[in-house]
Amino acid sequence: MGKEVENMWKEYSLTKSPEIKDKLIIHYAPLVKYIAGRLNMYLGENVEYDDLISYGVFGLIDAIDKFDPDREVKFETYASLRIRGSIIDHIRKMDWVPRSLRKQEKDLREAYTELENTLGRPATDEEMINHLGISPEEFHKISKDANIASLTSLEYHMEQGRNAEISDTNPNQLGSPEAHMEELETERMLAAAIGQLTDRERKIITLYYYEELTLKEISAIMGVSESRISQIHTKAISRLKEKMDI
């Protein structure tokens, strides 16, 4: 935290000045754009990017109002939870995913489970294509649609895990002891589900959700195309939702 920003926080903590608050909002606006941009990679055709930013700004304002600079948590970490949570909450309330898309996503998850129970291991794309009796193009379209349908649910559970990490440092910061225990249980379930993914799926989930890299950055690291990373990410999401029953 730079000296100028540190001074703004000190002054805002003492005065709650609307002018200082506006300066803090402007200073941290790039964080909102960054988080909105990551979500927009999947939601862009269904939700306007400017709307995502607007939803995120609500979370930023909430974070500024509730943040205590004396706590042992960086504001960026704390605000990221609030910003992403605000965006996801607004999307969930919109309920824009058609029933047909929800059914398609559910059917794909069930197909993965059925085939993997038969094989005794994770199914490959080629095996899924043969199992479903569809073309590779159809499979990739279904996977992409299923990814959109499941995104908000998985993001919500990812946020619960991140909440637990911060709450563990500062148990009183994000809610009651009961809520903290629920978040810890969600974190445990999520870690167990991620542990059952293939090495490649686990690496992509870790890089995307925890290291917060873009799909383009992940494709460069893993040496495969961005579209292939997206496909593997979609399959991993479906498997995680099946394991966590969400």
HELIX and SHEET records of a PDB file:
HELIX    1   1 LYS A    3  THR A   15  1                                  13    
HELIX    2   2 PRO A   18  LEU A   43  1                                  26    
HELIX    3   3 TYR A   49  LYS A   66  1                                  18    
HELIX    4   4 PHE A   75  MET A   94  1                                  20    
HELIX    5   5 ARG A   99  LEU A  119  1                                  21    
HELIX    6   6 ASP A  125  LEU A  132  1                                   8    
HELIX    7   7 PRO A  136  THR A  169  1                                  34    
HELIX    8   8 PRO A  177  GLY A  195  1                                  19    
HELIX    9   9 ASP A  199  ILE A  205  1                                   7    
HELIX   10  10 THR A  206  TYR A  210  3                                   5    
HELIX   11  11 LEU A  215  MET A  222  1                                   8    
HELIX   12  12 GLU A  226  MET A  244  1                                  19    
END                                                                             
